[in-house]
Amino acid sequence: MNHHRLKAYCVLLEIAKRVPSLLASIPRGEGYLIDQFKRALSSSMLNLAEGNGRVYPKERSRFFNISTASIAECLSCLDILKSYNCISGSVYLDLSSRFKMSYAMIRKLSISTGQP
């Protein structure tokens, strides 16, 4: 499928591959946050793929916007995990920079469709 050619999708997929080992070290009491993070990451990827498969610019833009909102949610989860000392500063910086990079790429896709 053509979503595999999107750099933003590839960046998110690389993050997704790292998530199981990253989340395995998080204390049990934070399970709700792990679930939320996984759902938001999945949503960002699924909506990016679906938007890229849409023909009409308004539809494409709508799914791209949902994808970026889910990335913002992932970033918020990272903020919380960092503030709870569940992840290191280096992991936080690495993942947040990757999420921000994919966010910017998807925003460009959304804007290129002629939609805000």
N, C-alpha and C positions, 0 to 999 in steps of 0.2 A: 504494500500500500504506500501511497505517497507521503503519509505522515512520517514515515521512517527517514525521509530525506530532510525533514526539518531539523535544523541544528538545535532549536529549543527542545524538541521532543527527545533528541539524543542526550542532551544534558540532563533532562528530567529522568530519563531511563537510567542513566549512570547513577544518579542519586538513589533511585529506587533499588538498584542492585546493592547499594551500601546500607540501606535501611535495616534489613534483618540483623546484621551484626551490631549496628549502632544501637538499635532499640533493645537488644538482648541484655545490654549492660544497665538498663534503666531499672530502678527499683520497682518492685511489684505495686506499690501504692500509687504509682503514676500510670497505671494501665489505661485509664480514660484518655490521658494525653497521647499515649502511643496510638490508640485507636483513632483518635481525631487526626493525628498527624498522617497516619496511613490513608485515611479516607480523603483528606485534603490533597495529598500527593496523587492518589489515584484519580481524583476528580480533575486535577490540573492536566494530567496526561490524557484522560479519556475525552475531556472537552476540547483539548487541542486537536486530537485526532478527528473527532467528530466535526469540528469546525472546518478543518482542512478538507474534509470530504464533502462539504456543502458547496453548492453551486452559486447560490444567491448571496451577494455581498452582505446584506443585512443579517442573514442567518450565520454566515461565517463570523462576522464581527461579534454577534451575540455569544457564540460558543467560545470565541477567543477571550471575550471579556469575563466569562465565567471561569475560564482557565486561569486568568491572571488573578482573579479574586481568590481562587483556591491556593495560588502560590502565596498570596499575602497571608492567608491563613497558615500555611506551612511556616512562613517566616515568624509569625506570632507564636506558633508552637515551639519553634527553636528558641525564641526569646524566653519563653517560660522554662524550657528545659535548661537553658543556660542559667537563668536566675535561681533555679532549684539545685544548681551544681550537678545536674545529671549528665551534662556533656561538657567537654573541655572547651576552652576558648578557641583553640586551633580548629576543632571540629566545627564549632559554631561559625567561625569566620569563613571556613572553606564552603560549608553548605549554604550559608546565607549569600555568599558571593555568587554561587552557582544558581541559586534561586533568583537572585536579582538579575543576573545575566539572561536567564530564560524569560523572566518577566518582561524585560526590555525588548527582547526579540519578538515576543508574542504581541506586545503593544504595537510594534512596527507592523506586524501582519494585520492587526486590527485596523490600524490607520490606513494601510494601503488598500483596504477594501472600501475606503471612502466613508467609513463610519467612525464615530468618536470612541 
